[in-house]
Amino acid sequence: MVQLDSRPRAGAEVAAGSDVASGVRSKGLNSNSVGLLGNTVIGVSTVAPVYCLTTTLGTTVAAVGLQMPALFLAGFLPMLLVAFAYRELNKAIPDSGTSFTWTVKAFGPKVGWMCGWGLVIATVIVLSNLAGVATEYLYLLLGEITRSDAVAALNDNKPVHVLTCLALIAVATMISYRGMTATKGVQYALVGLQLAVLGLFVVLAVSKALGGGSAGSIDFSWQWLNPFAVSSFTAFTAGLSLSLFMYWGWDACLSANEETGGSEKTPGRAATLAMAVLVGSYLLTAVAVQMYAGVGGTGTGLGNPETSSNVLAVLAGPVMGPVLGVLLFVAVLASASASLQTTFIPVSRTVLAMSVYEALPASFTEVNERYRTPGRAIVTAGVGTGVFYTVMTMVSEHVLADTIAALTLMICFYYSLTAFACAWYFRRELRRSVKDAVLKGVFPVTGGVVLAAIFGKSLVDMYDPSYGSGSSVFGVGSVFVVGGGLLALGLVVMAVMTRRSPAFFRGEILTRDTPALVIPD
């Protein structure tokens, strides 16, 4: 390991850890290690489309019924608007700290620090959930292959489940530690596999639905794409929150900007391509599944509460048959495993950037000499994820579920702040042209307002003990306690760092007028 010295040095060359005009700092990462295709694959992989679908299809139907495809489309729109903010900010400031760096430059160190905290906590929560789902599907797959219920039931053995989770987290940490080149090679195979199997599943589901292959099959209706047909605003908000979770992670493309060829433009293009792949996959799958299974509350119906949390596992056999159905288990396992690896990218690069700018302890500036990765940040994220998952699982399965439900708060929190940061940072440029006004102002603000509104409405709904698992703490919903508690914990940690790193919080390290680092293509 080498530790980057992020202190100002007069006359320093542009090298790992040096300053550029006392401004945005190099991190010592491996530049030009990934291109447009590789970065797009990383964006798709981090979102984990097949994993998201199996965990969200049923719960979304429970909230909005036949309007499930419409909510997937509605969730895409604010994400697309926020993506314009990321693209414009990345052009001006291609920094691996992304949301943290940009909001510091727009709104100051404290708002920026909390924005970075929201991203880090959201990532740890997702990493934990991904490890759990990967473990579940590993044993389901082994059970299908061996035709043994006892093997499949190993997932329900808590010590075995936790130990397997920890092993998967360790493997993902190791691959991420070895750098973008290693991560990219694994991702091509895993992402390609899951999208190919998902495409086959969609074709077979539609074919069987049209042929009357299921008792619950229903005819397609364009009304399914009408979000205004949802029965209530509360139901709409609940469904929209779930769909936002399904798109979370595309910004990993931007977190890899300092390691991408054409760092100012390529990551933004990759994010756009990744989102196009995601929305297309989600809409096609939503329509196909709804046509085949319907929204009934029994059997394979999407409204069946007993199967809503794992829809694809239930439909694998009926849609694809006993042989090809195994491929769907493989696809979900590949999806969760791939995302488990790439999700280390945003959290480790954000922690690295926060440390380089003296917002976190200097030990996190360490970059591995051989792989040019933020080794300490990656290992710390892996250890933190393992500890978090183990403690939450042992304490209560409901606590873990409520923690995942609280993820919506984190997503809306840091995405909306980033969107508003774009409009504020470029406020002097908005009158230059209609294009600037729309791309740097109207689109980001609109997306930010929508996400901020969802944040507020979700916070109110989560206060109710019936939200999520239905558990409560002193009469307050557990989801509210977990979500609000994690954000409050950020305030506590920030208070500690204010004493340890007063220069950053006085605004002496990173300001609006700090020149942007230009990384050579």
N, C-alpha and C positions, 0 to 999 in steps of 0.2 A: 504494500500500500504506500501511496505517497499522499501527504497531507498538503492541500493547497493553502498557500498563504494569501488570504484575501485582504490583507491590510494595504492601504495605498502605498505605492512605491514610485518615486519620481523616476521618470525615464525608463520604466519597465517596458519590455517588449510584449507584444500580444501573445501570451502563452498561457498555459494552464494556470488558472488562478490569478492572472494579472488583471489589472484594470485597463479599461479603454477610456482615456480622458477622464479618469476618476469616476467612471460611470458603470454601465452594465458590464458584468464581468464574465470572462470565459470560465468554464467549469472543468476543462481538461477532458471532455468526453471525446469519443471517437467520431469525428466529423466525416460526412460522406459515406457512412457505413450502411445506409439504406436509401432506396430511391422511391419513386412514386408508387410502384406496385407494392413494394414491401411495406411502405407506410400505410397504404390503404388496407392491406391485409392485417396489419397491427390494429387499425381502428375497428375493423369488423370483428376481429378476434376478441378484443377487449370487451366489446358489447356482448359477445357470446349469444348469437341469435337463437340457436336451437335450444340452449339452456333457458333463455328468457321465455321462449314460447311455451315450453312444457310447464313452467312454473306460473305462467301468467294468463294463459288462455282461459282456463276455468274460472279463476278469480275475477277476471274482467267480465266474463259472461254473468257471474253472480251479481256484479254491480250494475251492468247496463243491458244485459240480455242480448238481443239480436244486433244491437248497435256496437258490438265489440269491434268489428272492422273499422267503424267510423272513429272510435276512440283511438285506435292505433294510428289512424291518419291525423287525428286532432293532436295527439301527442307529438307527432313529427313536426308540426308547424312551428311551435315555439322553439323547438330545438334547431330547426333550420334558420330561424331568425337570429338566434344566439350564435349559430355557426358563422354568420356574417361578421359578428363582432370579433370572434376569434380570428377569422381570416384577416380582417383589417388590422387588428392589433399585432398579429404575427408578422405582417408585412413591415410594420414600423419597428417592432421590438421582437425579433426572433430569439426569445430567451426560454430556456427549458423550465423556468419557474412559472410560465404561462399566467394563470389567473392570479397567483400571488404577486408576481412582478408587475403585471399590468395594473392591478387595483392599487398597489402601493404608489405607482407613478401617477395614478388618477386621483385617488382619495387620501393618500397618506399611509404611514406605516401601520397604524392600528387596524384600520379597515382591511388593508391588504393582508395583514397577518391572520386575521380571522377568516378571510377568504381562503388562504392557504390551509388553515386548520380544517375548514369544512371539506376541502378536497381530500386531505389526508385521511380524515376520519371516515368519509364515505368510502374511500378505497379499502381501508382495513375491514369495514363491514362487508363489503362485496367479496373481498378475498376469503373471508371466513365462510360466507355462504357458498361460494364457488367450491371450496374444499369439501364442504358437506355434501353438495350435490354430486360432485365427482365421485366421492366415496359411495354414495347411495347407488349410483349407476354402475359403478365398478362391480358391486356385489350382485346387482340385478342382472348385469351382463353375464357374470360368472354363473349365476343361477340358471340363466337361459341356456348357456352353452352346455352346462353339466346336467341340465334338467333336474336340478336338485333344489328343493325348497329350503333345505337346511343351509345351503351355501348362500342363497339370497337372503336368508334371515340373519346372517352374520351382521348385516348393517344395523339390525335392531339391538345388537349386543353393544352397549355403550362403550366399554373399554376397547373393543375391537374397532368400533367406528372411529373413536377419537385417535387411536394409534395410527389407523390408516390415513386419516385426515392429515395428521402431522407428517407422515411419510410423503404424502402428495405435496404438501406445502414445502417440505425440504427439497424435493426434486425440482419444483417450480422455481424455488429460490436459487438453486444451483444453476439452472439454465439461464435465468435472468442475469445472474452474476457473471456469466461468461460472455455477455455482451449482445449487441444488436444482431450480429451476424449469426450467432447460434440461435437466438430467439426467432429470427426471420426464417431460417431454414425449417425449424419445427412447425412454424405457423403456416407455411405454404401447404404442408401436408394436412394439418388438422383442420384448417379453414376450408380447404378444397373438399375434404371428405364430408364435413358437416353440410356444406351447401349442396353438394351433389346428392346426398341422401335425402335432404329436405326437399329438393326438386322432385326426386322420384316419389316421395311420400305425397306431395301435392298432386302430381299427375294421377296416382292410383286412387287417392281420396276422391277427386273430382269424377274420375271414371266410374268408380263404384257408386257414388252418389247419384249420378245420372242414370245408372243401371238399376237403381233401387236396391243396392247391396246392403243397406242397413235400415232397420225399422224406424230409426229416428231421422232418416234423410229428409231434407227439405229443399225446395227450389230456391235458387239464388234470387235476391231482390236488390235493386239499386237503393232501396230504403235502408239497407244495412250500412250504407256509407253516409247516412244523414245524422250528424251528431246532435241536431236539434230535436230528434225524436226520443232522446233519453228522457225518462220519466220525471226526474227531478235534478235540481242543480247539485244537490249533495251526491247523488249517484254519479252525475257527470264528473264531479271533482274526484271522487274515489276512483273512477275508471281512468281519468286522465293522469292521476298520480301513478297508477300502475303502468300506463303506457310510457310515462316519462322514465320510469325505471328501465323499461325495455330499450331505450335509446342511450342510456347513460354509458359513457366510456369512449365515445367517438373522439373525444378531445385528447385521447392518448396520442393521436397523430401529431398534435401540436406539442405535446410534452417531449417528443422525439425530435424537435426541430433542429437542435444543435447537432444532431447526428444524421441529419437528412441532407442529401445533395439539393441545392437550391432552397436553403432554409427559409427564405422569405416568402416563397410562393408554393413550393411543393407540398408542405404540410396542410395548407388550406385546401389545395386541390384534392389531396388524399382524403381529408375529412368529408368533402363534398361527395366524392365517389363512395366512400364507406356508408354515408347516410342514404345514398340512392340504393345501394345494395340492401341495406337494412329495411327501408320502408317497402321496397318491392317484395322482399322475402316475407315480411310480416303480413302485408295485405293479402298476398296470394295464399299463404298458409291459413290465415284467419278465415277467408272465404271458403277454402277447400274443406277445412275441418268443420265449419258450421254447416256446410252443405251435407257433409257425410254424417255427422253425429247429431246435429240439431242442438237445441239448448234445453232439452228435457232434464229432469232432476233424477232420473234413474238410469241404470245400465251405462252405456257409453255416452249418454247425453252430457254436454259440456256443463250443464247446471247441476250435475250430481256432486254434492258436497264431499262425498267419500273419495272422489277421484280428481277433484278440481286442482289440487296442488301438483299433479303429475299426469297431465293429460296424454302426452305422447307415449308414455309407458303403457297406458290403457289401450290406446288406439293402434299401437305397433302391430300386434297380431291380426286384429280384424281388417286393417287396411292393407298391410303388406304381406300377410301370411307368416307362418311360423319360421321360415328360413330367412326371408328378406327382413322380417320384423326385427331380427337381431341387429341388423344394420342401424336401425333407429336408436337402439340402446347405445351402440358404438358412437353414433353421431352426437348424442347428448353428452356422453362421456368425453368425446373429443372436444366438444364445445366448451364444457366447463374446464377441462384441463388446459386448453389453449388460452382461455381467458385468465386462468389462474397464473399463467406465465406472464402475459403481456400487461396485466393489471399492476404488476410491479413497476412498470415504466413510469406512469404518472406520479405515483407516490414517492418513488426514490428520486426522481428528477426534481420534484417539488421540494422535498426535504433537502436535497443537495443545494438547490438555489437559495432556499431560506438560510441555510448555513453559510454559504458563500457571502451572502449579503448581511451576515451577522445577526440574523433574526432567530437562529437556533445555535446550539453549541457548535464550536469550530470542528469538533471531531467528525461531524458528518460531511465535511469537505473532502474527506479521504477518497481518492479515486485509485482503483487498481491499476498498477503500471502496465500489466500485460493486456487486460481486457478493456481498459479505459472505461470502466463502469463505476458508478458510485457504490462501491462494495459495502461500506459500512451501512449506508442507508438501506440497501437491498436486504442485507442480513437482518437489520433491526426491524424492517417491515415484516420479514418472514417470521421472526421470533415473536413479534407483537401479535401477528395474526394467529399463530399457534396458541399463544397464551390466552388471547381473547376468546377464541373458539372453544378451547378446553374449559375455561372458567364458565362461560355462558352455558355450555352444554351440561356441565355438571350441576350448575346451580338450578337451571330450569329451562326446559325446551321452550316454554312460553316467552322467557326473557330473550332468547335468541331470535324467535319469530318476531317479537315486538321491536327488537333492534333493527331487523331488516325492514320492517314497516316504517321505522323512523328514518330510513335512508332517503325517502322523498324530501324530507326537510333539508338534508345536507345538499342534495342535488339542486333543489330550487335556490338554496342560499347562495352557493358559490357561482352557479351559472348566472343568476340574475345580477349579482354584483359585477361579474365580468361584463355582462351586457351593458349595464349602466356606465361602467368604467370606460367602455369604448366611446360612447356618446360624449362623455365629459372630457376624455383625453383629446378627442378630435373636435371639440366644440368650436375652436377658432377656424376650422376648415369647412364647417357645414354649409357656409354660404358661398363657397367657391363654385359649386356646380350642383345640379340636381342629383347626379350620381353620388357625390359625396354626402349630400343630405340624406339620401335614402339608405345607402349602404353603411354609413358610419353613424347615422342618427336614428332615422325612422325605424328601420328593421331591428336594430339592437334594442332600442327603448321599448318597442312593442313586445318583443320576446321577453325582455326583462320584467315588464309590467305583468305579463301573463304568469310568469314563474313566481314573481313576488306575491301575486294574488293567490296562487295555489299554495304557496308557503303559509300565508296567513290563514286561509280557509282550512288547510290541513292541521295547522296548529290548534285551531279552535275545535275541530272535530276530534283530534287526538286527546283532548282533555277529557272527553267522555270515556268512562271505563269500558263501555261496550265496544270501543274501537279496537281493532286488532284481535288479540287473543281473548279479550274480555276481562283481563286481569287489571287490578288497580293497586295503587299505593296511597294509603290514607284518602281513599275516595277519588284519586286522580288517575286517569288512564295510564297504564304502564308505557304505552307508546309515547305519550307526552313526556313522561318522566325520563325515559331513555333518550329521546331526541333532544329535549330541552337540556337534560343533564349533560349530554356530550358537548353541546354548544357552550354551556356554562363552564365546563371543564376547560374549554379553550380559553376562556377569559382568565381563568386561574393560571394556566400555563403562561399566557401572555404577560400576566402581571409579574411572574417570576422572571421571564426573559427581559422584561423592562428594566429590572434591577441589574441583570447580568450583562445586558447589551444596550446601554442607554443611548449610544450613538445612533443606532438604527431607529429607535423610537423617537429620537429628536429630529429625525428626518435628515441626517447628515450623510447617509450611505446611498440611498436611492431616492431620487426626486423626479418630478416631471421633466425637468430640463436635462436629466442625465442622458448623454448621447447613447444611441442604440449600438450594441455590439454587432458588427458585420462579420459573419462567418464565411470564409472563402468557400466557393463551390468546388 
